Amino acid sequence: MPALNTNAQAFEAAVAPYERQVYFTCLRIMGNPQDAEDCAQEAMLKAYHAFAGFRGDSKASTWLYTIATRCCMDALRRRREVVSLDSLREDGWEAQSEEPSPYLALEEGERKRLLGEAITHLPEEHRVVLTLCDLQGLSYEEAAGVIGCPLGTVRSRLNRARAGLRQALSAGGELFQDNLRPIDERRESK
């Protein structure tokens, strides 16, 4: 029994710092908290069972993101349904802001909601690369390793994902244009 306990402790030490990031990676790929929780839990369980074979050739975070991304991709293939915009709104894409002004908090929440919707509408291969590189901070090489595709494919998918986001968010009007900012009654105009 001591060997099993030691393996569990080693797994906990290696994985604990990344549990939250794994969940948020799953959330961005899956689009809703319930599916993200299921995928993150499945990924952690798979990682635990495979931990004895982890040689350390890559960082633990890259190894975990690989498992989590594959769990999400499998779930998306099984599901093959479109996430409705209503369910995104119900799931709280409008995050609470720490800004003191209610107007600015509302504006920021709307910006985040629109960004979340735009990400959800990207093709899944673009959404995965965007999540790994831009939201989780993986390098192109690490993302290529996670997804199991060539580096050039990661770059082109990321470029297409960013272009798709730009196009979708340009419809958001002044919310995504830095130089055009509405003046509300609580801010002074000069």
N, CA, C and O atoms as a DFTB+ gen file, in Angstrom:
760 C
 N C O
     1  1       0.794      -1.215       0.000
     2  2       0.000       0.000       0.000
     3  2       0.832       1.274       0.000
     4  3       0.364       2.263      -0.563
     5  1       2.025       1.335       0.582
     6  2       2.775       2.583       0.583
     7  2       3.111       3.065      -0.831
     8  3       3.140       4.273      -1.067
     9  1       3.367       2.143      -1.787
    10  2       3.703       2.559      -3.154
    11  2       2.514       3.267      -3.797
    12  3       2.689       4.259      -4.505
    13  1       1.309       2.760      -3.553
    14  2       0.111       3.377      -4.111
    15  2      -0.082       4.769      -3.532
    16  3      -0.421       5.703      -4.258
    17  1       0.132       4.912      -2.226
    18  2      -0.015       6.206      -1.569
    19  2       1.028       7.195      -2.083
    20  3       0.724       8.372      -2.278
    21  1       2.264       6.719      -2.305
    22  2       3.332       7.571      -2.827
    23  2       2.994       8.044      -4.232
    24  3       3.222       9.208      -4.563
    25  1       2.446       7.144      -5.077
    26  2       2.049       7.499      -6.438
    27  2       0.943       8.549      -6.411
    28  3       0.973       9.493      -7.201
    29  1      -0.021       8.404      -5.525
    30  2      -1.110       9.375      -5.406
    31  2      -0.576      10.729      -4.949
    32  3      -1.022      11.770      -5.432
    33  1       0.375      10.718      -4.022
    34  2       0.953      11.975      -3.552
    35  2       1.767      12.655      -4.657
    36  3       1.714      13.876      -4.807
    37  1       2.512      11.874      -5.421
    38  2       3.300      12.431      -6.525
    39  2       2.373      13.015      -7.589
    40  3       2.639      14.084      -8.137
    41  1       1.282      12.302      -7.877
    42  2       0.303      12.804      -8.851
    43  2      -0.303      14.107      -8.361
    44  3      -0.404      15.071      -9.120
    45  1      -0.701      14.142      -7.115
    46  2      -1.308      15.355      -6.546
    47  2      -0.330      16.527      -6.605
    48  3      -0.731      17.644      -6.929
    49  1       0.918      16.296      -6.304
    50  2       1.918      17.365      -6.330
    51  2       2.145      17.884      -7.753
    52  3       2.330      19.083      -7.959
    53  1       2.130      16.980      -8.723
    54  2       2.390      17.379     -10.105
    55  2       1.185      18.048     -10.759
    56  3       1.350      18.920     -11.611
    57  1      -0.028      17.647     -10.369
    58  2      -1.239      18.074     -11.074
    59  2      -1.985      19.209     -10.375
    60  3      -2.633      20.014     -11.045
    61  1      -1.912      19.291      -9.093
    62  2      -2.699      20.276      -8.330
    63  2      -2.583      21.705      -8.859
    64  3      -3.599      22.397      -8.918
    65  1      -1.401      22.181      -9.246
    66  2      -1.318      23.570      -9.728
    67  2      -2.080      23.816     -11.037
    68  3      -2.331      24.968     -11.393
    69  1      -2.448      22.755     -11.750
    70  2      -3.056      22.923     -13.072
    71  2      -4.534      22.554     -13.124
    72  3      -5.151      22.674     -14.182
    73  1      -5.114      22.115     -12.028
    74  2      -6.512      21.670     -12.051
    75  2      -7.454      22.758     -12.551
    76  3      -8.331      22.495     -13.374
    77  1      -7.279      23.950     -12.066
    78  2      -8.157      25.066     -12.456
    79  2      -7.994      25.408     -13.936
    80  3      -8.982      25.655     -14.629
    81  1      -6.752      25.423     -14.423
    82  2      -6.516      25.725     -15.824
    83  2      -7.088      24.644     -16.732
    84  3      -7.591      24.941     -17.816
    85  1      -7.013      23.396     -16.294
    86  2      -7.602      22.301     -17.069
    87  2      -9.104      22.514     -17.188
    88  3      -9.678      22.345     -18.264
    89  1      -9.740      22.886     -16.076
    90  2     -11.184      23.131     -16.120
    91  2     -11.509      24.277     -17.077
    92  3     -12.421      24.161     -17.896
    93  1     -10.763      25.391     -16.979
    94  2     -11.060      26.533     -17.844
    95  2     -10.763      26.231     -19.313
    96  3     -11.432      26.759     -20.201
    97  1      -9.770      25.391     -19.570
    98  2      -9.527      24.947     -20.940
    99  2     -10.736      24.168     -21.444
   100  3     -11.215      24.400     -22.554
   101  1     -11.218      23.255     -20.633
   102  2     -12.405      22.472     -21.003
   103  2     -13.622      23.376     -21.165
   104  3     -14.434      23.163     -22.066
   105  1     -13.759      24.378     -20.306
   106  2     -14.901      25.284     -20.389
   107  2     -14.892      26.041     -21.712
   108  3     -15.930      26.160     -22.362
   109  1     -13.745      26.549     -22.114
   110  2     -13.665      27.300     -23.377
   111  2     -13.918      26.396     -24.580
   112  3     -14.542      26.821     -25.553
   113  1     -13.446      25.171     -24.522
   114  2     -13.643      24.265     -25.652
   115  2     -15.083      23.756     -25.703
   116  3     -15.675      23.678     -26.779
   117  1     -15.641      23.413     -24.556
   118  2     -16.972      22.809     -24.521
   119  2     -18.090      23.841     -24.557
   120  3     -19.151      23.577     -25.122
   121  1     -17.875      25.000     -23.969
   122  2     -18.879      26.047     -24.039
   123  2     -19.862      26.104     -22.897
   124  3     -20.625      27.065     -22.810
   125  1     -19.883      25.116     -22.010
   126  2     -20.770      25.215     -20.854
   127  2     -20.158      24.504     -19.653
   128  3     -19.387      23.557     -19.810
   129  1     -20.506      24.965     -18.457
   130  2     -19.861      24.449     -17.239
   131  2     -20.084      22.957     -16.977
   132  3     -19.176      22.269     -16.508
   133  1     -21.271      22.461     -17.273
   134  2     -21.539      21.044     -16.981
   135  2     -20.644      20.133     -17.821
   136  3     -20.013      19.216     -17.294
   137  1     -20.592      20.390     -19.124
   138  2     -19.735      19.571     -19.986
   139  2     -18.262      19.761     -19.635
   140  3     -17.481      18.811     -19.688
   141  1     -17.885      20.983     -19.276
   142  2     -16.497      21.257     -18.897
   143  2     -16.118      20.479     -17.641
   144  3     -15.029      19.909     -17.566
   145  1     -17.008      20.455     -16.661
   146  2     -16.732      19.694     -15.434
   147  2     -16.567      18.216     -15.746
   148  3     -15.658      17.562     -15.233
   149  1     -17.462      17.684     -16.603
   150  2     -17.376      16.273     -16.968
   151  2     -16.051      15.966     -17.658
   152  3     -15.381      14.988     -17.326
   153  1     -15.681      16.804     -18.615
   154  2     -14.437      16.573     -19.361
   155  2     -13.212      16.747     -18.475
   156  3     -12.266      15.964     -18.562
   157  1     -13.223      17.769     -17.621
   158  2     -12.085      17.992     -16.729
   159  2     -11.933      16.816     -15.761
   160  3     -10.821      16.362     -15.494
   161  1     -13.054      16.333     -15.245
   162  2     -13.007      15.196     -14.325
   163  2     -12.505      13.939     -15.051
   164  3     -11.692      13.187     -14.515
   165  1     -12.996      13.727     -16.267
   166  2     -12.541      12.587     -17.050
   167  2     -11.041      12.707     -17.359
   168  3     -10.309      11.719     -17.303
   169  1     -10.601      13.907     -17.679
   170  2      -9.184      14.129     -17.985
   171  2      -8.315      13.845     -16.759
   172  3      -7.267      13.209     -16.870
   173  1      -8.753      14.316     -15.598
   174  2      -7.966      14.078     -14.380
   175  2      -7.918      12.585     -14.033
   176  3      -6.891      12.074     -13.586
   177  1      -9.029      11.907     -14.242
   178  2      -9.062      10.473     -13.975
   179  2      -8.125       9.734     -14.933
   180  3      -7.376       8.851     -14.514
   181  1      -8.166      10.094     -16.217
   182  2      -7.268       9.477     -17.185
   183  2      -5.813       9.800     -16.853
   184  3      -4.940       8.940     -16.967
   185  1      -5.560      11.025     -16.449
   186  2      -4.199      11.418     -16.096
   187  2      -3.706      10.616     -14.885
   188  3      -2.550      10.197     -14.839
   189  1      -4.582      10.410     -13.921
   190  2      -4.194       9.645     -12.729
   191  2      -3.811       8.213     -13.118
   192  3      -2.800       7.680     -12.660
   193  1      -4.632       7.608     -13.965
   194  2      -4.353       6.222     -14.368
   195  2      -3.098       6.126     -15.241
   196  3      -2.417       5.101     -15.235
   197  1      -2.795       7.175     -15.983
   198  2      -1.635       7.158     -16.875
   199  2      -0.384       7.758     -16.225
   200  3       0.683       7.764     -16.840
   201  1      -0.499       8.257     -15.003
   202  2       0.610       8.976     -14.374
   203  2       1.857       8.118     -14.214
   204  3       2.972       8.627     -14.332
   205  1       1.694       6.860     -13.956
   206  2       2.859       5.984     -13.781
   207  2       3.696       5.923     -15.059
   208  3       4.907       5.712     -15.000
   209  1       3.052       6.108     -16.208
   210  2       3.769       6.075     -17.477
   211  2       4.270       7.429     -17.940
   212  3       4.920       7.521     -18.981
   213  1       3.978       8.493     -17.182
   214  2       4.443       9.838     -17.550
   215  2       5.940       9.914     -17.318
   216  3       6.413       9.796     -16.188
   217  1       6.691      10.116     -18.416
   218  2       8.159      10.096     -18.341
   219  2       8.749      11.475     -18.093
   220  3       9.927      11.590     -17.755
   221  1       7.963      12.503     -18.253
   222  2       8.475      13.845     -18.053
   223  2       9.160      14.414     -19.283
   224  3       9.934      15.365     -19.173
   225  1       8.885      13.842     -20.466
   226  2       9.464      14.375     -21.701
   227  2       8.933      15.768     -22.013
   228  3       9.595      16.562     -22.680
   229  1       7.734      16.054     -21.524
   230  2       7.140      17.385     -21.690
   231  2       6.769      17.895     -20.303
   232  3       6.874      17.175     -19.310
   233  1       6.332      19.154     -20.257
   234  2       5.898      19.695     -18.969
   235  2       4.603      19.000     -18.544
   236  3       3.837      18.534     -19.387
   237  1       4.368      18.934     -17.258
   238  2       3.144      18.310     -16.749
   239  2       1.914      19.046     -17.278
   240  3       0.894      18.421     -17.568
   241  1       2.007      20.366     -17.404
   242  2       0.865      21.132     -17.907
   243  2       0.546      20.746     -19.349
   244  3      -0.625      20.600     -19.700
   245  1       1.558      20.581     -20.181
   246  2       1.339      20.185     -21.575
   247  2       0.713      18.799     -21.644
   248  3      -0.199      18.560     -22.435
   249  1       1.199      17.907     -20.828
   250  2       0.655      16.553     -20.763
   251  2      -0.812      16.592     -20.349
   252  3      -1.643      15.906     -20.944
   253  1      -1.137      17.392     -19.330
   254  2      -2.527      17.498     -18.874
   255  2      -3.420      18.147     -19.924
   256  3      -4.540      17.688     -20.152
   257  1      -2.933      19.222     -20.573
   258  2      -3.727      19.880     -21.614
   259  2      -3.994      18.927     -22.775
   260  3      -5.061      18.971     -23.388
   261  1      -3.024      18.067     -23.076
   262  2      -3.229      17.079     -24.138
   263  2      -4.381      16.154     -23.776
   264  3      -5.277      15.927     -24.589
   265  1      -4.359      15.632     -22.588
   266  2      -5.418      14.719     -22.141
   267  2      -6.757      15.441     -22.110
   268  3      -7.758      14.916     -22.597
   269  1      -6.781      16.647     -21.537
   270  2      -8.034      17.402     -21.431
   271  2      -8.593      17.751     -22.809
   272  3      -9.794      17.625     -23.047
   273  1      -7.722      18.187     -23.711
   274  2      -8.175      18.545     -25.056
   275  2      -8.741      17.332     -25.771
   276  3      -9.763      17.433     -26.450
   277  1      -8.104      16.211     -25.630
   278  2      -8.610      14.991     -26.277
   279  2      -9.942      14.553     -25.683
   280  3     -10.821      14.089     -26.409
   281  1     -10.096      14.694     -24.376
   282  2     -11.393      14.384     -23.748
   283  2     -12.483      15.298     -24.312
   284  3     -13.585      14.844     -24.622
   285  1     -12.169      16.574     -24.441
   286  2     -13.139      17.529     -24.984
   287  2     -13.468      17.209     -26.438
   288  3     -14.633      17.231     -26.834
   289  1     -12.450      16.914     -27.224
   290  2     -12.681      16.596     -28.636
   291  2     -13.552      15.343     -28.767
   292  3     -14.439      15.285     -29.619
   293  1     -13.295      14.346     -27.922
   294  2     -14.125      13.138     -27.940
   295  2     -15.576      13.473     -27.574
   296  3     -16.515      12.982     -28.200
   297  1     -15.739      14.309     -26.559
   298  2     -17.091      14.696     -26.135
   299  2     -17.800      15.487     -27.226
   300  3     -18.994      15.301     -27.460
   301  1     -17.057      16.377     -27.896
   302  2     -17.662      17.148     -28.990
   303  2     -18.061      16.242     -30.144
   304  3     -19.105      16.442     -30.766
   305  1     -17.234      15.252     -30.427
   306  2     -17.595      14.321     -31.497
   307  2     -18.851      13.536     -31.125
   308  3     -19.704      13.276     -31.973
   309  1     -18.955      13.168     -29.872
   310  2     -20.154      12.434     -29.432
   311  2     -21.378      13.334     -29.455
   312  3     -22.471      12.898     -29.818
   313  1     -21.198      14.556     -29.078
   314  2     -22.330      15.474     -28.933
   315  2     -22.785      16.045     -30.262
   316  3     -23.964      15.957     -30.603
   317  1     -21.875      16.623     -31.009
   318  2     -22.152      17.238     -32.310
   319  2     -23.429      18.085     -32.320
   320  3     -24.221      18.036     -33.261
   321  1     -23.600      18.845     -31.272
   322  2     -24.729      19.764     -31.224
   323  2     -24.215      21.180     -31.048
   324  3     -23.100      21.387     -30.568
   325  1     -25.004      22.128     -31.426
   326  2     -24.627      23.525     -31.324
   327  2     -25.054      24.039     -29.951
   328  3     -26.166      23.775     -29.492
   329  1     -24.159      24.771     -29.311
   330  2     -24.479      25.375     -28.028
   331  2     -25.332      26.612     -28.301
   332  3     -24.950      27.473     -29.094
   333  1     -26.465      26.693     -27.654
   334  2     -27.351      27.832     -27.902
   335  2     -26.852      29.076     -27.177
   336  3     -26.231      28.986     -26.118
   337  1     -27.128      30.218     -27.755
   338  2     -26.737      31.481     -27.140
   339  2     -27.498      31.692     -25.831
   340  3     -26.964      32.276     -24.888
   341  1     -28.734      31.222     -25.774
   342  2     -29.512      31.360     -24.540
   343  2     -28.851      30.613     -23.385
   344  3     -28.821      31.107     -22.258
   345  1     -28.319      29.415     -23.668
   346  2     -27.677      28.666     -22.579
   347  2     -26.394      29.360     -22.130
   348  3     -26.046      29.302     -20.950
   349  1     -25.686      30.014     -23.050
   350  2     -24.496      30.775     -22.654
   351  2     -24.875      31.916     -21.723
   352  3     -24.197      32.163     -20.725
   353  1     -25.952      32.605     -22.049
   354  2     -26.398      33.708     -21.189
   355  2     -26.834      33.183     -19.824
   356  3     -26.530      33.785     -18.794
   357  1     -27.549      32.059     -19.821
   358  2     -27.996      31.475     -18.555
   359  2     -26.824      31.001     -17.701
   360  3     -26.891      31.028     -16.473
   361  1     -25.745      30.565     -18.364
   362  2     -24.577      30.051     -17.650
   363  2     -23.665      31.149     -17.136
   364  3     -22.639      30.862     -16.520
   365  1     -24.029      32.422     -17.382
   366  2     -23.311      33.526     -16.765
   367  2     -22.051      33.971     -17.456
   368  3     -21.042      34.177     -16.781
   369  1     -22.048      34.128     -18.746
   370  2     -20.869      34.638     -19.437
   371  2     -20.542      36.052     -18.998
   372  3     -19.412      36.499     -19.193
   373  1     -21.488      36.774     -18.412
   374  2     -21.204      38.116     -17.920
   375  2     -20.542      38.003     -16.550
   376  3     -21.208      37.817     -15.532
   377  1     -19.237      38.119     -16.553
   378  2     -18.493      37.990     -15.305
   379  2     -18.611      39.275     -14.480
   380  3     -18.744      40.370     -15.026
   381  1     -18.559      39.121     -13.174
   382  2     -18.597      40.278     -12.291
   383  2     -17.288      41.048     -12.431
   384  3     -16.205      40.462     -12.415
   385  1     -17.398      42.326     -12.562
   386  2     -16.222      43.169     -12.698
   387  2     -15.930      43.852     -11.367
   388  3     -16.834      44.084     -10.564
   389  1     -14.664      44.168     -11.145
   390  2     -14.277      44.876      -9.930
   391  2     -14.272      46.381     -10.132
   392  3     -13.882      47.132      -9.238
   393  1     -14.704      46.822     -11.307
   394  2     -14.757      48.250     -11.599
   395  2     -15.775      48.925     -10.678
   396  3     -16.830      48.355     -10.403
   397  1     -15.474      50.115     -10.205
   398  2     -16.398      50.805      -9.316
   399  2     -17.658      51.310     -10.027
   400  3     -18.716      51.394      -9.404
   401  1     -17.567      51.642     -11.299
   402  2     -18.705      52.191     -12.015
   403  2     -19.599      51.077     -12.549
   404  3     -19.117      50.184     -13.246
   405  1     -20.887      51.115     -12.234
   406  2     -21.811      50.104     -12.773
   407  2     -21.851      50.120     -14.304
   408  3     -21.996      49.070     -14.930
   409  1     -21.725      51.293     -14.905
   410  2     -21.742      51.387     -16.362
   411  2     -20.544      50.657     -16.969
   412  3     -20.693      49.910     -17.936
   413  1     -19.360      50.874     -16.399
   414  2     -18.168      50.206     -16.902
   415  2     -18.243      48.696     -16.670
   416  3     -17.785      47.910     -17.499
   417  1     -18.820      48.303     -15.545
   418  2     -18.989      46.881     -15.266
   419  2     -19.935      46.249     -16.290
   420  3     -19.685      45.142     -16.767
   421  1     -21.003      46.939     -16.621
   422  2     -21.950      46.455     -17.619
   423  2     -21.283      46.354     -18.986
   424  3     -21.462      45.369     -19.703
   425  1     -20.527      47.361     -19.333
   426  2     -19.816      47.381     -20.611
   427  2     -18.819      46.222     -20.702
   428  3     -18.756      45.536     -21.722
   429  1     -18.054      46.007     -19.655
   430  2     -17.075      44.915     -19.633
   431  2     -17.770      43.561     -19.701
   432  3     -17.309      42.660     -20.402
   433  1     -18.869      43.414     -18.982
   434  2     -19.632      42.165     -19.026
   435  2     -20.155      41.878     -20.420
   436  3     -20.118      40.735     -20.875
   437  1     -20.637      42.898     -21.095
   438  2     -21.135      42.730     -22.459
   439  2     -19.999      42.353     -23.410
   440  3     -20.182      41.524     -24.301
   441  1     -18.837      42.957     -23.220
   442  2     -17.673      42.642     -24.039
   443  2     -17.278      41.176     -23.847
   444  3     -16.998      40.475     -24.819
   445  1     -17.257      40.718     -22.605
   446  2     -16.903      39.323     -22.326
   447  2     -17.940      38.362     -22.889
   448  3     -17.595      37.302     -23.411
   449  1     -19.194      38.731     -22.783
   450  2     -20.261      37.881     -23.309
   451  2     -20.120      37.729     -24.825
   452  3     -20.210      36.624     -25.361
   453  1     -19.899      38.846     -25.498
   454  2     -19.743      38.804     -26.947
   455  2     -18.505      38.000     -27.351
   456  3     -18.537      37.255     -28.331
   457  1     -17.422      38.152     -26.597
   458  2     -16.218      37.385     -26.870
   459  2     -16.482      35.887     -26.670
   460  3     -16.077      35.069     -27.495
   461  1     -17.155      35.534     -25.581
   462  2     -17.498      34.129     -25.331
   463  2     -18.361      33.552     -26.439
   464  3     -18.139      32.423     -26.876
   465  1     -19.343      34.319     -26.895
   466  2     -20.201      33.866     -27.995
   467  2     -19.386      33.694     -29.269
   468  3     -19.551      32.712     -29.993
   469  1     -18.506      34.654     -29.537
   470  2     -17.699      34.583     -30.755
   471  2     -16.777      33.365     -30.720
   472  3     -16.607      32.693     -31.737
   473  1     -16.186      33.076     -29.573
   474  2     -15.321      31.901     -29.447
   475  2     -16.127      30.631     -29.652
   476  3     -15.664      29.703     -30.316
   477  1     -17.323      30.577     -29.091
   478  2     -18.168      29.400     -29.207
   479  2     -18.559      29.120     -30.656
   480  3     -18.757      27.965     -31.032
   481  1     -18.670      30.161     -31.463
   482  2     -19.086      29.979     -32.851
   483  2     -17.935      29.640     -33.804
   484  3     -18.165      29.359     -34.980
   485  1     -16.706      29.666     -33.301
   486  2     -15.576      29.270     -34.141
   487  2     -15.641      27.764     -34.400
   488  3     -16.163      27.023     -33.567
   489  1     -15.124      27.303     -35.528
   490  2     -15.023      25.848     -35.733
   491  2     -14.185      25.232     -34.611
   492  3     -13.273      25.872     -34.086
   493  1     -14.497      24.004     -34.254
   494  2     -13.859      23.420     -33.065
   495  2     -12.342      23.365     -33.154
   496  3     -11.674      23.557     -32.138
   497  1     -11.764      23.109     -34.335
   498  2     -10.306      23.044     -34.422
   499  2      -9.688      24.425     -34.207
   500  3      -8.573      24.531     -33.697
   501  1     -10.402      25.478     -34.588
   502  2      -9.909      26.839     -34.342
   503  2     -10.090      27.202     -32.868
   504  3      -9.219      27.834     -32.270
   505  1     -11.218      26.803     -32.286
   506  2     -11.506      27.091     -30.880
   507  2     -10.477      26.428     -29.966
   508  3     -10.046      27.016     -28.974
   509  1     -10.087      25.199     -30.310
   510  2      -9.107      24.466     -29.496
   511  2      -7.766      25.185     -29.509
   512  3      -7.169      25.402     -28.455
   513  1      -7.282      25.561     -30.705
   514  2      -5.979      26.222     -30.822
   515  2      -6.003      27.583     -30.141
   516  3      -5.051      27.939     -29.446
   517  1      -7.070      28.347     -30.326
   518  2      -7.197      29.658     -29.695
   519  2      -7.182      29.518     -28.168
   520  3      -6.521      30.292     -27.476
   521  1      -7.906      28.538     -27.655
   522  2      -7.949      28.309     -26.210
   523  2      -6.571      27.963     -25.666
   524  3      -6.140      28.518     -24.655
   525  1      -5.882      27.049     -26.335
   526  2      -4.583      26.611     -25.841
   527  2      -3.528      27.718     -25.924
   528  3      -2.783      27.938     -24.969
   529  1      -3.465      28.414     -27.062
   530  2      -2.405      29.414     -27.256
   531  2      -2.726      30.755     -26.606
   532  3      -1.918      31.284     -25.842
   533  1      -3.902      31.308     -26.905
   534  2      -4.196      32.663     -26.447
   535  2      -4.772      32.717     -25.036
   536  3      -4.508      33.668     -24.302
   537  1      -5.541      31.730     -24.652
   538  2      -6.157      31.783     -23.324
   539  2      -5.339      31.058     -22.259
   540  3      -5.304      31.490     -21.107
   541  1      -4.678      29.951     -22.635
   542  2      -3.888      29.205     -21.659
   543  2      -2.396      29.512     -21.749
   544  3      -1.629      29.113     -20.872
   545  1      -1.975      30.222     -22.804
   546  2      -0.592      30.666     -22.902
   547  2       0.406      29.630     -23.366
   548  3       1.607      29.813     -23.167
   549  1      -0.044      28.548     -23.976
   550  2       0.892      27.563     -24.486
   551  2       1.595      28.121     -25.715
   552  3       1.024      28.921     -26.457
   553  1       2.826      27.698     -25.924
   554  2       3.548      28.082     -27.140
   555  2       2.951      27.314     -28.308
   556  3       2.206      26.352     -28.119
   557  1       3.284      27.747     -29.512
   558  2       2.790      27.044     -30.700
   559  2       3.259      25.589     -30.686
   560  3       2.506      24.679     -31.033
   561  1       4.504      25.384     -30.285
   562  2       5.063      24.045     -30.253
   563  2       4.325      23.168     -29.241
   564  3       4.016      22.010     -29.522
   565  1       4.049      23.724     -28.071
   566  2       3.323      22.964     -27.054
   567  2       1.911      22.640     -27.526
   568  3       1.427      21.527     -27.323
   569  1       1.253      23.606     -28.151
   570  2      -0.096      23.366     -28.668
   571  2      -0.078      22.292     -29.746
   572  3      -0.971      21.446     -29.796
   573  1       0.929      22.321     -30.606
   574  2       1.052      21.291     -31.647
   575  2       1.205      19.913     -31.011
   576  3       0.643      18.931     -31.495
   577  1       1.965      19.849     -29.927
   578  2       2.124      18.583     -29.217
   579  2       0.837      18.123     -28.565
   580  3       0.526      16.932     -28.566
   581  1       0.086      19.059     -28.008
   582  2      -1.179      18.720     -27.352
   583  2      -2.178      18.186     -28.375
   584  3      -2.834      17.170     -28.145
   585  1      -2.285      18.877     -29.499
   586  2      -3.281      18.521     -30.502
   587  2      -2.806      17.353     -31.365
   588  3      -3.616      16.587     -31.887
   589  1      -1.496      17.224     -31.509
   590  2      -0.950      16.158     -32.331
   591  2      -0.981      16.506     -33.812
   592  3      -1.304      15.664     -34.650
   593  1      -0.643      17.756     -34.131
   594  2      -0.611      18.175     -35.523
   595  2       0.647      19.003     -35.757
   596  3       1.298      19.426     -34.801
   597  1       0.997      19.241     -37.033
   598  2       2.212      20.012     -37.335
   599  2       2.127      21.450     -36.832
   600  3       1.039      21.998     -36.655
   601  1       3.286      22.042     -36.607
   602  2       3.387      23.414     -36.119
   603  2       2.715      24.390     -37.084
   604  3       2.035      25.318     -36.647
   605  1       2.895      24.193     -38.376
   606  2       2.268      25.065     -39.372
   607  2       0.751      25.031     -39.297
   608  3       0.094      26.048     -39.521
   609  1       0.196      23.876     -38.985
   610  2      -1.255      23.749     -38.850
   611  2      -1.747      24.564     -37.667
   612  3      -2.785      25.220     -37.747
   613  1      -1.002      24.525     -36.568
   614  2      -1.374      25.316     -35.389
   615  2      -1.365      26.796     -35.745
   616  3      -2.296      27.529     -35.411
   617  1      -0.316      27.228     -36.422
   618  2      -0.216      28.649     -36.792
   619  2      -1.350      29.072     -37.710
   620  3      -1.951      30.128     -37.511
   621  1      -1.648      28.256     -38.712
   622  2      -2.708      28.655     -39.650
   623  2      -4.076      28.632     -38.977
   624  3      -4.903      29.509     -39.226
   625  1      -4.320      27.636     -38.127
   626  2      -5.607      27.588     -37.423
   627  2      -5.753      28.771     -36.474
   628  3      -6.831      29.354     -36.359
   629  1      -4.664      29.122     -35.795
   630  2      -4.710      30.256     -34.875
   631  2      -4.941      31.553     -35.640
   632  3      -5.697      32.415     -35.190
   633  1      -4.299      31.694     -36.782
   634  2      -4.499      32.880     -37.614
   635  2      -5.954      32.968     -38.078
   636  3      -6.555      34.041     -38.044
   637  1      -6.512      31.848     -38.508
   638  2      -7.913      31.833     -38.943
   639  2      -8.853      32.097     -37.765
   640  3      -9.860      32.788     -37.916
   641  1      -8.529      31.552     -36.604
   642  2      -9.369      31.777     -35.422
   643  2      -9.378      33.251     -35.042
   644  3     -10.432      33.817     -34.752
   645  1      -8.206      33.869     -35.043
   646  2      -8.121      35.295     -34.699
   647  2      -8.856      36.145     -35.729
   648  3      -9.534      37.109     -35.374
   649  1      -8.720      35.784     -37.010
   650  2      -9.431      36.531     -38.061
   651  2     -10.931      36.376     -37.895
   652  3     -11.683      37.334     -38.070
   653  1     -11.368      35.170     -37.556
   654  2     -12.794      34.938     -37.320
   655  2     -13.309      35.735     -36.131
   656  3     -14.417      36.271     -36.166
   657  1     -12.503      35.810     -35.081
   658  2     -12.889      36.610     -33.911
   659  2     -12.966      38.090     -34.268
   660  3     -13.916      38.777     -33.894
   661  1     -11.954      38.580     -34.998
   662  2     -11.971      39.989     -35.410
   663  2     -13.235      40.310     -36.192
   664  3     -13.886      41.328     -35.955
   665  1     -13.570      39.442     -37.114
   666  2     -14.748      39.670     -37.944
   667  2     -16.019      39.637     -37.097
   668  3     -16.885      40.499     -37.241
   669  1     -16.128      38.650     -36.223
   670  2     -17.329      38.534     -35.382
   671  2     -17.437      39.699     -34.405
   672  3     -18.531      40.207     -34.163
   673  1     -16.307      40.124     -33.845
   674  2     -16.339      41.176     -32.838
   675  2     -16.469      42.571     -33.443
   676  3     -16.876      43.506     -32.754
   677  1     -16.131      42.719     -34.706
   678  2     -16.296      44.029     -35.331
   679  2     -17.770      44.414     -35.394
   680  3     -18.105      45.595     -35.476
   681  1     -18.646      43.415     -35.354
   682  2     -20.081      43.689     -35.314
   683  2     -20.501      44.208     -33.940
   684  3     -21.615      44.708     -33.781
   685  1     -19.619      44.094     -32.946
   686  2     -19.911      44.569     -31.593
   687  2     -19.842      46.076     -31.469
   688  3     -20.034      46.613     -30.378
   689  1     -19.574      46.761     -32.550
   690  2     -19.567      48.219     -32.550
   691  2     -18.510      48.802     -31.651
   692  3     -17.365      48.349     -31.631
   693  1     -18.901      49.804     -30.913
   694  2     -17.958      50.570     -30.106
   695  2     -17.364      49.798     -28.940
   696  3     -16.382      50.254     -28.354
   697  1     -17.915      48.656     -28.583
   698  2     -17.368      47.889     -27.464
   699  2     -15.958      47.386     -27.737
   700  3     -15.199      47.138     -26.799
   701  1     -15.596      47.231     -29.009
   702  2     -14.286      46.687     -29.344
   703  2     -13.418      47.684     -30.100
   704  3     -12.464      47.300     -30.777
   705  1     -13.750      48.951     -29.982
   706  2     -12.932      49.997     -30.588
   707  2     -12.435      50.901     -29.480
   708  3     -13.221      51.602     -28.844
   709  1     -11.127      50.888     -29.245
   710  2     -10.541      51.638     -28.133
   711  2     -10.742      53.145     -28.246
   712  3     -10.928      53.820     -27.234
   713  1     -10.706      53.678     -29.459
   714  2     -10.774      55.127     -29.587
   715  2     -12.201      55.675     -29.514
   716  3     -12.385      56.885     -29.378
   717  1     -13.195      54.822     -29.601
   718  2     -14.583      55.271     -29.477
   719  2     -15.152      54.761     -28.167
   720  3     -15.504      53.586     -28.064
   721  1     -15.245      55.592     -27.199
   722  2     -15.731      55.181     -25.893
   723  2     -16.876      56.096     -25.511
   724  3     -16.690      57.311     -25.453
   725  1     -18.055      55.551     -25.249
   726  2     -19.179      56.406     -24.890
   727  2     -18.939      57.114     -23.564
   728  3     -18.236      56.607     -22.690
   729  1     -19.521      58.265     -23.435
   730  2     -19.383      59.041     -22.208
   731  2     -20.686      58.900     -21.438
   732  3     -21.750      59.281     -21.927
   733  1     -20.600      58.365     -20.261
   734  2     -21.825      58.275     -19.466
   735  2     -21.881      59.455     -18.501
   736  3     -20.921      60.212     -18.361
   737  1     -23.012      59.589     -17.850
   738  2     -23.219      60.771     -17.021
   739  2     -22.291      60.850     -15.813
   740  3     -22.188      61.913     -15.201
   741  1     -21.618      59.772     -15.451
   742  2     -20.756      59.796     -14.288
   743  2     -19.311      60.158     -14.651
   744  3     -18.519      60.486     -13.768
   745  1     -18.965      60.102     -15.926
   746  2     -17.628      60.468     -16.346
   747  2     -17.680      61.858     -16.951
   748  3     -18.639      62.213     -17.635
   749  1     -16.665      62.622     -16.702
   750  2     -16.614      63.978     -17.255
   751  2     -16.074      63.929     -18.669
   752  3     -15.167      63.152     -18.969
   753  1     -16.628      64.755     -19.534
   754  2     -16.089      64.868     -20.889
   755  2     -15.285      66.150     -20.979
   756  3     -15.725      67.202     -20.515
   757  1     -14.123      66.062     -21.568
   758  2     -13.254      67.244     -21.694
   759  2     -12.760      67.333     -23.094
   760  3     -12.012      68.253     -23.427
